[in-house]
Each structure stands twice: as C-alpha cells, then as structure tokens.
Amino acid sequence: MTKADLKREITTYAAPRGRFQLVVVAPARYLALDGRGDPNSAPAYRDALATLYPVAYRLKLASKTVLDRDYGVMPLEALWWADDLDTFTSARDKSRWHWRLLNLVPAWLTAVHVAAAQDVVARTGHAPAIADLRLEPLDEGLVVQTLHVGPYDEEGPVLAAMHEHVTAEGYALTGRHHEVYLSDPRRTAPARLRTILRQPVTRG
C-alpha cells in the first residue's frame, strides 16, 4: 500500500522564508474546533487539541483499513482573529484572540467517515470537545504567505511586515490570519519551529 504524503502533494504546504509569496490555495475541508483565549493557558484550547488529534488519527486508520488508502496525518493549522489587529502585530494580547483549530481531511474521506470517527472517539470518554467538532469547508483563494522560523512570540514583526507588503503591492487584507504548524512544539526547540504564516488577500 502506498502512503500518500499530502504535505508534499499540496504545494501550498511549502512557503519561502524571508519573502512573501502570492499563491492560490485550493478549497479543502477540515476538522474544526473554535475557541477564544490565550492558547498557552485557555482550557478550551487544550480540550480542542485533545479532541482534534484522536479524531484525525481515527480517520487515518479508517482510510487505511477500510478504503486501503494510507496517508500521513496533516499538520495542525489555525485561523486567528481579534477585534483589534494590533493584538497580533504589536500588543500580542493573546487573551483577546479568537481561534479555529483545523486539520485537513483528505478529499476521498466523506462526512460519513468523519461522523464514524467522531463516534468511536466519543466512546473513549477522552475527547472533551467532541460534541463541538465539525467538518468545515474553507476556500481561501488568493493568499500571501511566508515561512517563519522561530518562536511563535516572534511572529509579530513578520505579520506587520506582511501587512505592509500587501498594501504596498495593491492588495487588501481579507479573511482571517492562518497559520500552519509544520513543527511539533513538543519535540522542536522554539528557535527551530517552522510555521507558515498566511493571509488571504484581494486586489485593492
């Protein structure tokens, strides 16, 4: 059985470091959970992670054993937003952040497969946000993205520069700030964390 490497197959899961790239992101579907607050301390964020990963791996198992199609579970992703953009770029007031955690679902898996995986995971009793998990479509279209290497708390200046670049090139921000976490923070030193920073845009 061949194991699909979707992170390689979907070209937008790579971004250049040190410059901003304009690309079109194809529509996709994700496991999704919403919440608010500092991801370092908010119980809702911890509960979302404890729910998202078991369902993602259950889906992978079902794909491999039932459909004979194996794949690597995709990286954690998140949409972030706030009433005041400065909370991302300068103030970095995480208590005011809203977030939507995401994990990409391969195109060949259906809502029926997702519901079955949720049901199995729910019966374990170890997925505190399982009732709120859903399959969410996302069609971002045109985006500007870059690769940030380093601690999450050092993203602010990069985001500010990205926003300035977008305006200077005649585009406008639209949609929500999107991050793709290519590194596992449990196993990677902060200085080596690799994160794609993505911002949907439209021609101004």
N, C-alpha and C positions, 0 to 999 in steps of 0.2 A: 504494500500500500504506500503510495506517495503522500508525503506530508506537505500540505500547502503552506508556503511562507507568505502570508498576505502582506506582511510588513514590507517585503521586497516587491511583491507584485503590484501593490498600490503605491504609485510613485510619490504621492503627496505625503507619505510617511518618511520622507527624507527632505531635509532643508539645509541650505548653506549656512555656515557660520560666518558672522561678520558682515553680512549684507542681507538685504531684503529682497525676497523673490515673489513675483506675482504669478500665481497659478490658479487653476480652476479645480476645485475639489468636487468629485462626483458625489451624487446623492448616496446616502447609506442609511442603515438602521442600526440602532444601538440599544443595549440595555441601559436604562437611565434611572437615576435617582436624584431628587432635588433636596436642597437644604440651604441653611444660612449660618454664617458664623465662621470664626477662626478655624481653619482645618486642623490646626495643631491641638485644639482643645475642645471643639464642639462635639458633644456626644453623637449628634446626628451624622457627622462626617465619619466617625469611627463605625457607627452602625451601618452606614451606606457601604463602606469598604467590606465589612464583614458579611454583607449580603451579596454584593455585586460579584465578587470573585467566585464564591461557590457555585452560583448560577452559571457563570461563564465557563467554568471547568466542567460542570454537568452537561452543558450544551456540547462542548468539545467531545466528551465521552459518548454522548448520544450520536453525534455525527460520525464518529469512528466506528462504533459498534453496530448502529442501525443502518446508516447510509453508506458505510465503507468509505468515508471521506474524512481524513485526518487533517488537522491544521494546528498551528500554534496560536494559543490564546493571544489576542491583541493587547497592546499596552493600555494602561489606564489613561483616560482622557477626561477633561473637564471644561465646561463653559463657566465663565466667571462674569459677574456684572454687579454694579452698585449704582445707587442714585447719583453719586458724585465720582467722576472719572479719576479725580485726584487720589482717591483711596487706593488706586492701583499703581499710579506712577510716582507719587511723591509721599503722601501721608502713609500709604500702605497700612491703613486701618482695617485689619482683617475681620474685626468683629462686625463690620458693615458689609461684608461681601456676601453675595448670593452665589450658589454654585449648583451645577448639574453634573454629576459624575456619569461618565459614559464608558461603554466597552463595545467595540464594533462586533456586530453579528454577521457572519458570512452570508452572502446573498442566497445560498442554497438552503439555509435554515428558515423555517416559517414561524409565524406566530404560534402555531400549534406546538412546534418543538420548544419554543420558549416557555409556553404555559406548562408543558410537561416537566421541563427542568425546574421551574419555579415550584411546582407541586412536590417534586422529590425533595428539593432543598428545604421547603417549608416543613416537611415532616421530620427533619432533623432537629428542629427547635433551636437552631443556632444561627438563624438569619433574621435579625431583629427588624429589618426594614422590608421584609419580603412582600408585605401587602402593598407597598408603595412602588415596587419595581415595575417598570413597564418597558415595552418595546417602542422606541421613539425614532421617527424618521428625522433626518437632518439633511438639508440641501443648502450648503453654504455658498456654492458657486465660486465667484471670484474672491480671492483672498490674497493678503500679503503675509508671508511667513519668514521666519528665520530660526536658526538653531542657537539656543542659549546653552552655554556650558558653564556650570557653576551653581551656587546655592540659589534656591528659589527666591530668597530675600534680596538677591541682587538683580532681579528682573526689572525693577522699576525704571532705571535709566534706559534700558533696552526698549521697553514699551514706549517711553516718552519719545525716543528717537524714531521708533516705528511710526508713531502717530504723526510726527513732524514730516517724515518721509512721505507718508500717504498724502498729506495735504500738499506738499511741495510738488508731487507728481500729478496733481489734479484730481485726486480721488477723495472720497469721503468715507468715514467710518460707518459701518452698518452692521447689524447683528452683534453677537457677543464675543468677547475675547475667548479664545480657545487655546488650550494647552494640551500637548501630547507628551506623556511622560515615558521617554524611551529607556530610562534607567530605573532600577528598583532602589528606592532610597534606603531600604533596609540593608542593602549589600554594596552600596556605592558611596564613596566619600562625597560630601557636599560639593567639593571643588570639581568633581568629575561628573556630576549629574548632567544628563543631556535631555533638554526639553525643547520641543518645537513650540514656538510662540506664533499664534496665527490670529489674524484679524480680518474678518470679511469686510470688503470694500465695494464701493460703487463709483462709477465715474461722476465726479462732482460737476 
